[in-house]
Amino acid sequence: MSDLSVIRNPAPVGDGPVEVAAPRVGYVEAAVGGPERASSLASLFPGVAFVNLGAWPDRHPADLTAMIVSADASEVEIVLKRLVARPGGPKIIIVLRDANVTATRWLLRAGAAAVLSAPVGEAALALSVQRILGGGDTAHSAKAPDGRIIAMLKAGGGVGATAIGTQVAAILAGRGDPDIVAHGGVCFADLDVQFGQGALVLDLDGAITVTDILEGGGPLDEAPLASALAVHRSGARLLASPREMMPLDTLVPAQVDNLLTALKRNFAVSILDLPTVWTDWTIRALQLCDRIVVVTNLTVAQTNLVKRQLRMMAAQRMDAIPVTIVCNRVTEDQKGLVSVKAAEKAIGRAFDVIIPDERKLMNDAIAQGREVASLRRGSKLEKALIQLANVISPLPVAAAAKPARRW
C-alpha cells in the first residue's frame, strides 16, 4: 500500500505541478456486496483510490482515509474492543448483519463513523463515504435552509395520502419551474416508518431510507440529500421509509429538527408522508411544516377522524400553520356514503380540494411507478392533483384545474 494514487492540481504560476495524495478508502468485498458493487461505488468518486483489503486488518493502515468493513451483530463486543483499542486512524464504516438499534448505537458511540444494515444499498454507502470525505457541495451545504415543508396527514389508514403525495411531488418536479429547480427541486420524504409505501408507489426499489440517513454518521442536518437520494422519472427525489418496520419511538424530535433542516436546505419543496399516530416526533414535524394537508374519504368514521385531527392541531398550537383538507375518491352519486355537504357541515369547513374516484387510473399509475398524466392526459384526476399542487406551491402549473366540482 505504498504506491499512492495521485491527482494533479493547478500549481501557482511559475511552479511545476503539485502532486497531492488522493484519498484512499479501504474496503472488504463482502461488506460492499462484491467486486462489481465495489467498482460501481468507486466510479462515483473519481478522485479517490479504493483499495481491496481482503479482510478487516488487525492494524489499520495509516494511509487510509476510511475503511468499509463488515461484522455480525452477535460479534458486537469484539468489534467494540477493536474500535476502542485503535482511536484515530481511518474512519470506519461498518456494514452490520442482523443489525439492531442497540448494537448500532453502541458502535456509533465507540467511534464508528457509520453503521449500515446489511445488505447495504449503493446509495447508503455513497452517502457515508461522501460525508467522511467532505465531498459535498460546500456552497450548497452552507446555504440557509429556505425550502418549504408540506406534511401529508392521514385522517385514517387507507385514505390514499401516499398516492396523492407522490403524484403531487411528480407534478411539481416535472413542470420544470426555474425557482424550484434552482433551489434543489422536490423531495417526497416517507416518514411513515412502519407502513410507508413511497418506494413501491414510485417504483424506486433500493432507494436510500430514513434509517440509512440516521445510521450514516455525521451531522444529520448537513446530509447531502440532493446528491444521494433516488430520482423518479419525473425528477422528484425520494427518501424512502425503512425496509423493515421500526419502533415509532426510534425517532426523536431532535432528529426530526435536523432532518427537516437538511430537507429545507437541499430542496425547494419537501412533502412528508407521516404515520397516522401522534408521537412527540410527529408533532414536532408538524410544528415545523409550512402547510399541513389532511387527506380523508367520505365516510362517517373518516369525517369524525378529521375533526379529531383538527382539534389535536389546535391543542398543539398549530393554528398559524395553513391546513388544506383534501377529500379523496369522491364519486358523483356517493351512493351509500356521506355527501360532500354533510361531511363539510360535520367538519365545520369546506373541503379545499376534491379528488374524483378514478381508482383504476390511480392504481395503474402506482403499478407502473408513473405519473397519472403520462397514462391519460387531461383526466379529472390529473386536474384535481394539479389543483392541490398549486395550493402546495402557489406558482402556475400548466393546465391548472378549475375549482373542484361540487358533486
Secondary structure as a PSIPRED ss2 file (coil, helix, strand):
# PSIPRED VFORMAT (PSIPRED V4.0)

   1 M C   1.000  0.000  0.000
   2 S C   1.000  0.000  0.000
   3 D C   1.000  0.000  0.000
   4 L C   1.000  0.000  0.000
   5 S C   1.000  0.000  0.000
   6 V E   0.000  0.000  1.000
   7 I E   0.000  0.000  1.000
   8 R E   0.000  0.000  1.000
   9 N E   0.000  0.000  1.000
  10 P C   1.000  0.000  0.000
  11 A C   1.000  0.000  0.000
  12 P C   1.000  0.000  0.000
  13 V C   1.000  0.000  0.000
  14 G C   1.000  0.000  0.000
  15 D C   1.000  0.000  0.000
  16 G C   1.000  0.000  0.000
  17 P C   1.000  0.000  0.000
  18 V E   0.000  0.000  1.000
  19 E E   0.000  0.000  1.000
  20 V E   0.000  0.000  1.000
  21 A E   0.000  0.000  1.000
  22 A C   1.000  0.000  0.000
  23 P C   1.000  0.000  0.000
  24 R E   0.000  0.000  1.000
  25 V E   0.000  0.000  1.000
  26 G E   0.000  0.000  1.000
  27 Y E   0.000  0.000  1.000
  28 V C   1.000  0.000  0.000
  29 E H   0.000  1.000  0.000
  30 A H   0.000  1.000  0.000
  31 A H   0.000  1.000  0.000
  32 V H   0.000  1.000  0.000
  33 G C   1.000  0.000  0.000
  34 G C   1.000  0.000  0.000
  35 P H   0.000  1.000  0.000
  36 E H   0.000  1.000  0.000
  37 R H   0.000  1.000  0.000
  38 A H   0.000  1.000  0.000
  39 S H   0.000  1.000  0.000
  40 S H   0.000  1.000  0.000
  41 L H   0.000  1.000  0.000
  42 A H   0.000  1.000  0.000
  43 S H   0.000  1.000  0.000
  44 L C   1.000  0.000  0.000
  45 F C   1.000  0.000  0.000
  46 P C   1.000  0.000  0.000
  47 G C   1.000  0.000  0.000
  48 V C   1.000  0.000  0.000
  49 A E   0.000  0.000  1.000
  50 F E   0.000  0.000  1.000
  51 V E   0.000  0.000  1.000
  52 N E   0.000  0.000  1.000
  53 L C   1.000  0.000  0.000
  54 G C   1.000  0.000  0.000
  55 A C   1.000  0.000  0.000
  56 W C   1.000  0.000  0.000
  57 P C   1.000  0.000  0.000
  58 D C   1.000  0.000  0.000
  59 R C   1.000  0.000  0.000
  60 H C   1.000  0.000  0.000
  61 P C   1.000  0.000  0.000
  62 A C   1.000  0.000  0.000
  63 D C   1.000  0.000  0.000
  64 L C   1.000  0.000  0.000
  65 T C   1.000  0.000  0.000
  66 A E   0.000  0.000  1.000
  67 M E   0.000  0.000  1.000
  68 I E   0.000  0.000  1.000
  69 V E   0.000  0.000  1.000
  70 S E   0.000  0.000  1.000
  71 A E   0.000  0.000  1.000
  72 D E   0.000  0.000  1.000
  73 A H   0.000  1.000  0.000
  74 S H   0.000  1.000  0.000
  75 E H   0.000  1.000  0.000
  76 V H   0.000  1.000  0.000
  77 E H   0.000  1.000  0.000
  78 I H   0.000  1.000  0.000
  79 V H   0.000  1.000  0.000
  80 L H   0.000  1.000  0.000
  81 K H   0.000  1.000  0.000
  82 R H   0.000  1.000  0.000
  83 L H   0.000  1.000  0.000
  84 V H   0.000  1.000  0.000
  85 A H   0.000  1.000  0.000
  86 R C   1.000  0.000  0.000
  87 P C   1.000  0.000  0.000
  88 G C   1.000  0.000  0.000
  89 G C   1.000  0.000  0.000
  90 P C   1.000  0.000  0.000
  91 K E   0.000  0.000  1.000
  92 I E   0.000  0.000  1.000
  93 I E   0.000  0.000  1.000
  94 I E   0.000  0.000  1.000
  95 V E   0.000  0.000  1.000
  96 L E   0.000  0.000  1.000
  97 R E   0.000  0.000  1.000
  98 D C   1.000  0.000  0.000
  99 A C   1.000  0.000  0.000
 100 N C   1.000  0.000  0.000
 101 V H   0.000  1.000  0.000
 102 T H   0.000  1.000  0.000
 103 A H   0.000  1.000  0.000
 104 T H   0.000  1.000  0.000
 105 R H   0.000  1.000  0.000
 106 W H   0.000  1.000  0.000
 107 L H   0.000  1.000  0.000
 108 L H   0.000  1.000  0.000
 109 R H   0.000  1.000  0.000
 110 A C   1.000  0.000  0.000
 111 G C   1.000  0.000  0.000
 112 A C   1.000  0.000  0.000
 113 A C   1.000  0.000  0.000
 114 A E   0.000  0.000  1.000
 115 V E   0.000  0.000  1.000
 116 L E   0.000  0.000  1.000
 117 S E   0.000  0.000  1.000
 118 A C   1.000  0.000  0.000
 119 P C   1.000  0.000  0.000
 120 V C   1.000  0.000  0.000
 121 G C   1.000  0.000  0.000
 122 E H   0.000  1.000  0.000
 123 A H   0.000  1.000  0.000
 124 A H   0.000  1.000  0.000
 125 L H   0.000  1.000  0.000
 126 A H   0.000  1.000  0.000
 127 L H   0.000  1.000  0.000
 128 S H   0.000  1.000  0.000
 129 V H   0.000  1.000  0.000
 130 Q H   0.000  1.000  0.000
 131 R H   0.000  1.000  0.000
 132 I H   0.000  1.000  0.000
 133 L H   0.000  1.000  0.000
 134 G C   1.000  0.000  0.000
 135 G C   1.000  0.000  0.000
 136 G C   1.000  0.000  0.000
 137 D C   1.000  0.000  0.000
 138 T H   0.000  1.000  0.000
 139 A H   0.000  1.000  0.000
 140 H H   0.000  1.000  0.000
 141 S H   0.000  1.000  0.000
 142 A C   1.000  0.000  0.000
 143 K C   1.000  0.000  0.000
 144 A C   1.000  0.000  0.000
 145 P C   1.000  0.000  0.000
 146 D C   1.000  0.000  0.000
 147 G C   1.000  0.000  0.000
 148 R E   0.000  0.000  1.000
 149 I E   0.000  0.000  1.000
 150 I E   0.000  0.000  1.000
 151 A E   0.000  0.000  1.000
 152 M E   0.000  0.000  1.000
 153 L E   0.000  0.000  1.000
 154 K E   0.000  0.000  1.000
 155 A C   1.000  0.000  0.000
 156 G C   1.000  0.000  0.000
 157 G C   1.000  0.000  0.000
 158 G C   1.000  0.000  0.000
 159 V C   1.000  0.000  0.000
 160 G C   1.000  0.000  0.000
 161 A H   0.000  1.000  0.000
 162 T H   0.000  1.000  0.000
 163 A H   0.000  1.000  0.000
 164 I H   0.000  1.000  0.000
 165 G H   0.000  1.000  0.000
 166 T H   0.000  1.000  0.000
 167 Q H   0.000  1.000  0.000
 168 V H   0.000  1.000  0.000
 169 A H   0.000  1.000  0.000
 170 A H   0.000  1.000  0.000
 171 I H   0.000  1.000  0.000
 172 L H   0.000  1.000  0.000
 173 A H   0.000  1.000  0.000
 174 G H   0.000  1.000  0.000
 175 R C   1.000  0.000  0.000
 176 G C   1.000  0.000  0.000
 177 D C   1.000  0.000  0.000
 178 P H   0.000  1.000  0.000
 179 D H   0.000  1.000  0.000
 180 I H   0.000  1.000  0.000
 181 V H   0.000  1.000  0.000
 182 A H   0.000  1.000  0.000
 183 H C   1.000  0.000  0.000
 184 G C   1.000  0.000  0.000
 185 G C   1.000  0.000  0.000
 186 V E   0.000  0.000  1.000
 187 C E   0.000  0.000  1.000
 188 F E   0.000  0.000  1.000
 189 A E   0.000  0.000  1.000
 190 D E   0.000  0.000  1.000
 191 L C   1.000  0.000  0.000
 192 D C   1.000  0.000  0.000
 193 V C   1.000  0.000  0.000
 194 Q C   1.000  0.000  0.000
 195 F C   1.000  0.000  0.000
 196 G C   1.000  0.000  0.000
 197 Q C   1.000  0.000  0.000
 198 G H   0.000  1.000  0.000
 199 A H   0.000  1.000  0.000
 200 L H   0.000  1.000  0.000
 201 V H   0.000  1.000  0.000
 202 L C   1.000  0.000  0.000
 203 D C   1.000  0.000  0.000
 204 L C   1.000  0.000  0.000
 205 D C   1.000  0.000  0.000
 206 G C   1.000  0.000  0.000
 207 A C   1.000  0.000  0.000
 208 I C   1.000  0.000  0.000
 209 T E   0.000  0.000  1.000
 210 V H   0.000  1.000  0.000
 211 T H   0.000  1.000  0.000
 212 D H   0.000  1.000  0.000
 213 I H   0.000  1.000  0.000
 214 L H   0.000  1.000  0.000
 215 E H   0.000  1.000  0.000
 216 G C   1.000  0.000  0.000
 217 G C   1.000  0.000  0.000
 218 G C   1.000  0.000  0.000
 219 P C   1.000  0.000  0.000
 220 L H   0.000  1.000  0.000
 221 D H   0.000  1.000  0.000
 222 E H   0.000  1.000  0.000
 223 A C   1.000  0.000  0.000
 224 P C   1.000  0.000  0.000
 225 L H   0.000  1.000  0.000
 226 A H   0.000  1.000  0.000
 227 S H   0.000  1.000  0.000
 228 A H   0.000  1.000  0.000
 229 L C   1.000  0.000  0.000
 230 A E   0.000  0.000  1.000
 231 V E   0.000  0.000  1.000
 232 H C   1.000  0.000  0.000
 233 R C   1.000  0.000  0.000
 234 S C   1.000  0.000  0.000
 235 G C   1.000  0.000  0.000
 236 A C   1.000  0.000  0.000
 237 R E   0.000  0.000  1.000
 238 L E   0.000  0.000  1.000
 239 L E   0.000  0.000  1.000
 240 A E   0.000  0.000  1.000
 241 S C   1.000  0.000  0.000
 242 P C   1.000  0.000  0.000
 243 R C   1.000  0.000  0.000
 244 E C   1.000  0.000  0.000
 245 M C   1.000  0.000  0.000
 246 M C   1.000  0.000  0.000
 247 P C   1.000  0.000  0.000
 248 L H   0.000  1.000  0.000
 249 D H   0.000  1.000  0.000
 250 T H   0.000  1.000  0.000
 251 L C   1.000  0.000  0.000
 252 V C   1.000  0.000  0.000
 253 P H   0.000  1.000  0.000
 254 A H   0.000  1.000  0.000
 255 Q H   0.000  1.000  0.000
 256 V H   0.000  1.000  0.000
 257 D H   0.000  1.000  0.000
 258 N H   0.000  1.000  0.000
 259 L H   0.000  1.000  0.000
 260 L H   0.000  1.000  0.000
 261 T H   0.000  1.000  0.000
 262 A H   0.000  1.000  0.000
 263 L H   0.000  1.000  0.000
 264 K H   0.000  1.000  0.000
 265 R H   0.000  1.000  0.000
 266 N H   0.000  1.000  0.000
 267 F C   1.000  0.000  0.000
 268 A C   1.000  0.000  0.000
 269 V E   0.000  0.000  1.000
 270 S E   0.000  0.000  1.000
 271 I E   0.000  0.000  1.000
 272 L E   0.000  0.000  1.000
 273 D E   0.000  0.000  1.000
 274 L C   1.000  0.000  0.000
 275 P C   1.000  0.000  0.000
 276 T C   1.000  0.000  0.000
 277 V C   1.000  0.000  0.000
 278 W C   1.000  0.000  0.000
 279 T C   1.000  0.000  0.000
 280 D H   0.000  1.000  0.000
 281 W H   0.000  1.000  0.000
 282 T H   0.000  1.000  0.000
 283 I H   0.000  1.000  0.000
 284 R H   0.000  1.000  0.000
 285 A H   0.000  1.000  0.000
 286 L H   0.000  1.000  0.000
 287 Q H   0.000  1.000  0.000
 288 L C   1.000  0.000  0.000
 289 C C   1.000  0.000  0.000
 290 D C   1.000  0.000  0.000
 291 R E   0.000  0.000  1.000
 292 I E   0.000  0.000  1.000
 293 V E   0.000  0.000  1.000
 294 V E   0.000  0.000  1.000
 295 V E   0.000  0.000  1.000
 296 T E   0.000  0.000  1.000
 297 N C   1.000  0.000  0.000
 298 L C   1.000  0.000  0.000
 299 T C   1.000  0.000  0.000
 300 V H   0.000  1.000  0.000
 301 A H   0.000  1.000  0.000
 302 Q H   0.000  1.000  0.000
 303 T H   0.000  1.000  0.000
 304 N H   0.000  1.000  0.000
 305 L H   0.000  1.000  0.000
 306 V H   0.000  1.000  0.000
 307 K H   0.000  1.000  0.000
 308 R H   0.000  1.000  0.000
 309 Q H   0.000  1.000  0.000
 310 L H   0.000  1.000  0.000
 311 R H   0.000  1.000  0.000
 312 M H   0.000  1.000  0.000
 313 M H   0.000  1.000  0.000
 314 A H   0.000  1.000  0.000
 315 A H   0.000  1.000  0.000
 316 Q C   1.000  0.000  0.000
 317 R C   1.000  0.000  0.000
 318 M C   1.000  0.000  0.000
 319 D C   1.000  0.000  0.000
 320 A C   1.000  0.000  0.000
 321 I C   1.000  0.000  0.000
 322 P C   1.000  0.000  0.000
 323 V E   0.000  0.000  1.000
 324 T E   0.000  0.000  1.000
 325 I E   0.000  0.000  1.000
 326 V E   0.000  0.000  1.000
 327 C E   0.000  0.000  1.000
 328 N E   0.000  0.000  1.000
 329 R E   0.000  0.000  1.000
 330 V E   0.000  0.000  1.000
 331 T C   1.000  0.000  0.000
 332 E C   1.000  0.000  0.000
 333 D C   1.000  0.000  0.000
 334 Q C   1.000  0.000  0.000
 335 K C   1.000  0.000  0.000
 336 G C   1.000  0.000  0.000
 337 L C   1.000  0.000  0.000
 338 V C   1.000  0.000  0.000
 339 S C   1.000  0.000  0.000
 340 V H   0.000  1.000  0.000
 341 K H   0.000  1.000  0.000
 342 A H   0.000  1.000  0.000
 343 A H   0.000  1.000  0.000
 344 E H   0.000  1.000  0.000
 345 K H   0.000  1.000  0.000
 346 A H   0.000  1.000  0.000
 347 I H   0.000  1.000  0.000
 348 G C   1.000  0.000  0.000
 349 R C   1.000  0.000  0.000
 350 A C   1.000  0.000  0.000
 351 F C   1.000  0.000  0.000
 352 D C   1.000  0.000  0.000
 353 V E   0.000  0.000  1.000
 354 I E   0.000  0.000  1.000
 355 I E   0.000  0.000  1.000
 356 P E   0.000  0.000  1.000
 357 D C   1.000  0.000  0.000
 358 E C   1.000  0.000  0.000
 359 R H   0.000  1.000  0.000
 360 K H   0.000  1.000  0.000
 361 L H   0.000  1.000  0.000
 362 M H   0.000  1.000  0.000
 363 N H   0.000  1.000  0.000
 364 D H   0.000  1.000  0.000
 365 A H   0.000  1.000  0.000
 366 I H   0.000  1.000  0.000
 367 A H   0.000  1.000  0.000
 368 Q H   0.000  1.000  0.000
 369 G C   1.000  0.000  0.000
 370 R C   1.000  0.000  0.000
 371 E C   1.000  0.000  0.000
 372 V H   0.000  1.000  0.000
 373 A H   0.000  1.000  0.000
 374 S H   0.000  1.000  0.000
 375 L H   0.000  1.000  0.000
 376 R C   1.000  0.000  0.000
 377 R C   1.000  0.000  0.000
 378 G C   1.000  0.000  0.000
 379 S C   1.000  0.000  0.000
 380 K H   0.000  1.000  0.000
 381 L H   0.000  1.000  0.000
 382 E H   0.000  1.000  0.000
 383 K H   0.000  1.000  0.000
 384 A H   0.000  1.000  0.000
 385 L H   0.000  1.000  0.000
 386 I H   0.000  1.000  0.000
 387 Q H   0.000  1.000  0.000
 388 L H   0.000  1.000  0.000
 389 A H   0.000  1.000  0.000
 390 N H   0.000  1.000  0.000
 391 V H   0.000  1.000  0.000
 392 I H   0.000  1.000  0.000
 393 S C   1.000  0.000  0.000
 394 P C   1.000  0.000  0.000
 395 L C   1.000  0.000  0.000
 396 P C   1.000  0.000  0.000
 397 V C   1.000  0.000  0.000
 398 A C   1.000  0.000  0.000
 399 A C   1.000  0.000  0.000
 400 A C   1.000  0.000  0.000
 401 A C   1.000  0.000  0.000
 402 K C   1.000  0.000  0.000
 403 P C   1.000  0.000  0.000
 404 A C   1.000  0.000  0.000
 405 R C   1.000  0.000  0.000
 406 R C   1.000  0.000  0.000
 407 W C   1.000  0.000  0.000
